[in-house]
Amino acid sequence: MPKTKLGMWSVWLIPAMIGLFLLQSFLTFLRESILAEIILFTDKIYRPVFIILGFLGVASGVSAFVTGLIDIIKNKERAFLVFGSTLVGTVVIVIIFAFLFP
């Protein structure tokens, strides 16, 4: 377990990211199961919520990378979970760059 607050933030941001992405997937499933007549009305509410959840999930992953990297460099944190959360954050950043620069 991490010994610093920054390390704890880095570790807890990864489950938050996963939870936000799962909530986004659940909303997609929920939208697909709604009748076609109601979809036009719910689309106005659904799309902004879907985009905000996705943005918050990505921001959580990037924040986990940044806080983990700062904690490793500045505070010399050597906890396995901090290294793992930094690695997951790195994967999120690589995926972002893969979509931006194909």
C-alpha beads as a LAMMPS data file, in Angstrom:
LAMMPS data file: protein, C-alpha beads

102 atoms
101 bonds

1 atom types
1 bond types

-500.0 500.0 xlo xhi
-500.0 500.0 ylo yhi
-500.0 500.0 zlo zhi

Masses

1 110.0

Atoms # bond

1 1 1 0.000 0.000 0.000
2 1 1 1.217 3.511 -0.739
3 1 1 2.464 5.564 2.164
4 1 1 1.761 9.030 0.752
5 1 1 -1.513 10.811 -0.007
6 1 1 -0.495 11.340 -3.606
7 1 1 0.081 7.606 -3.976
8 1 1 -3.335 6.856 -2.518
9 1 1 -4.922 9.292 -4.973
10 1 1 -3.143 7.587 -7.830
11 1 1 -4.343 4.165 -6.724
12 1 1 -7.978 5.207 -6.119
13 1 1 -8.298 7.064 -9.415
14 1 1 -8.046 3.784 -11.346
15 1 1 -11.168 2.182 -9.785
16 1 1 -12.937 5.518 -10.339
17 1 1 -11.960 5.377 -14.011
18 1 1 -13.179 1.794 -14.335
19 1 1 -16.432 2.668 -12.560
20 1 1 -17.074 5.617 -14.872
21 1 1 -16.467 3.481 -17.955
22 1 1 -18.742 0.742 -16.608
23 1 1 -21.459 3.314 -15.915
24 1 1 -21.047 4.606 -19.459
25 1 1 -21.410 1.054 -20.801
26 1 1 -24.469 0.457 -18.636
27 1 1 -26.082 3.614 -20.005
28 1 1 -25.385 2.397 -23.532
29 1 1 -27.046 -0.920 -22.726
30 1 1 -29.963 0.902 -21.116
31 1 1 -30.397 3.161 -24.145
32 1 1 -30.382 0.212 -26.546
33 1 1 -33.114 -1.511 -24.558
34 1 1 -35.488 1.481 -24.645
35 1 1 -38.246 1.505 -27.233
36 1 1 -37.573 3.350 -30.499
37 1 1 -40.236 6.014 -29.849
38 1 1 -38.636 7.095 -26.607
39 1 1 -35.061 7.141 -27.962
40 1 1 -35.506 10.478 -29.719
41 1 1 -36.461 12.135 -26.435
42 1 1 -33.802 10.421 -24.349
43 1 1 -31.070 11.163 -26.912
44 1 1 -31.034 14.811 -25.845
45 1 1 -30.271 13.753 -22.289
46 1 1 -28.178 10.691 -23.078
47 1 1 -25.503 12.142 -25.344
48 1 1 -24.176 14.851 -22.984
49 1 1 -24.153 12.418 -20.048
50 1 1 -22.356 9.819 -22.179
51 1 1 -19.727 12.337 -23.279
52 1 1 -19.206 13.695 -19.761
53 1 1 -18.792 10.187 -18.299
54 1 1 -16.261 9.289 -20.982
55 1 1 -14.324 12.519 -20.462
56 1 1 -14.261 12.033 -16.691
57 1 1 -13.085 8.440 -17.117
58 1 1 -10.219 9.484 -19.375
59 1 1 -9.362 12.407 -17.085
60 1 1 -9.274 10.016 -14.142
61 1 1 -6.838 7.723 -15.966
62 1 1 -4.570 10.599 -16.977
63 1 1 -4.716 11.999 -13.439
64 1 1 -3.713 8.605 -12.050
65 1 1 -0.693 8.646 -14.349
66 1 1 0.323 12.179 -13.384
67 1 1 -0.142 11.733 -9.634
68 1 1 1.607 8.367 -9.696
69 1 1 4.546 9.719 -11.671
70 1 1 4.918 12.724 -9.375
71 1 1 4.762 10.459 -6.343
72 1 1 7.349 8.058 -7.758
73 1 1 9.773 10.820 -8.735
74 1 1 9.283 13.350 -5.945
75 1 1 8.457 11.199 -2.921
76 1 1 10.361 8.063 -4.002
77 1 1 7.261 5.912 -3.593
78 1 1 7.973 2.248 -4.268
79 1 1 4.548 0.709 -3.731
80 1 1 3.517 -1.823 -6.347
81 1 1 0.008 -0.342 -6.598
82 1 1 1.380 3.100 -7.482
83 1 1 3.488 1.581 -10.252
84 1 1 0.421 -0.321 -11.467
85 1 1 -1.813 2.747 -11.507
86 1 1 0.887 4.704 -13.335
87 1 1 1.100 1.902 -15.884
88 1 1 -2.668 1.913 -16.415
89 1 1 -2.567 5.694 -16.804
90 1 1 0.187 5.281 -19.395
91 1 1 -2.011 2.872 -21.338
92 1 1 -4.849 5.422 -21.285
93 1 1 -2.520 8.130 -22.618
94 1 1 -1.208 5.811 -25.361
95 1 1 -4.791 5.018 -26.401
96 1 1 -5.626 8.737 -26.507
97 1 1 -2.633 9.417 -28.759
98 1 1 -3.526 6.422 -30.940
99 1 1 -6.959 7.948 -31.570
100 1 1 -5.637 11.463 -32.103
101 1 1 -2.715 10.534 -34.357
102 1 1 -3.564 7.335 -36.282

Bonds

1 1 1 2
2 1 2 3
3 1 3 4
4 1 4 5
5 1 5 6
6 1 6 7
7 1 7 8
8 1 8 9
9 1 9 10
10 1 10 11
11 1 11 12
12 1 12 13
13 1 13 14
14 1 14 15
15 1 15 16
16 1 16 17
17 1 17 18
18 1 18 19
19 1 19 20
20 1 20 21
21 1 21 22
22 1 22 23
23 1 23 24
24 1 24 25
25 1 25 26
26 1 26 27
27 1 27 28
28 1 28 29
29 1 29 30
30 1 30 31
31 1 31 32
32 1 32 33
33 1 33 34
34 1 34 35
35 1 35 36
36 1 36 37
37 1 37 38
38 1 38 39
39 1 39 40
40 1 40 41
41 1 41 42
42 1 42 43
43 1 43 44
44 1 44 45
45 1 45 46
46 1 46 47
47 1 47 48
48 1 48 49
49 1 49 50
50 1 50 51
51 1 51 52
52 1 52 53
53 1 53 54
54 1 54 55
55 1 55 56
56 1 56 57
57 1 57 58
58 1 58 59
59 1 59 60
60 1 60 61
61 1 61 62
62 1 62 63
63 1 63 64
64 1 64 65
65 1 65 66
66 1 66 67
67 1 67 68
68 1 68 69
69 1 69 70
70 1 70 71
71 1 71 72
72 1 72 73
73 1 73 74
74 1 74 75
75 1 75 76
76 1 76 77
77 1 77 78
78 1 78 79
79 1 79 80
80 1 80 81
81 1 81 82
82 1 82 83
83 1 83 84
84 1 84 85
85 1 85 86
86 1 86 87
87 1 87 88
88 1 88 89
89 1 89 90
90 1 90 91
91 1 91 92
92 1 92 93
93 1 93 94
94 1 94 95
95 1 95 96
96 1 96 97
97 1 97 98
98 1 98 99
99 1 99 100
100 1 100 101
101 1 101 102
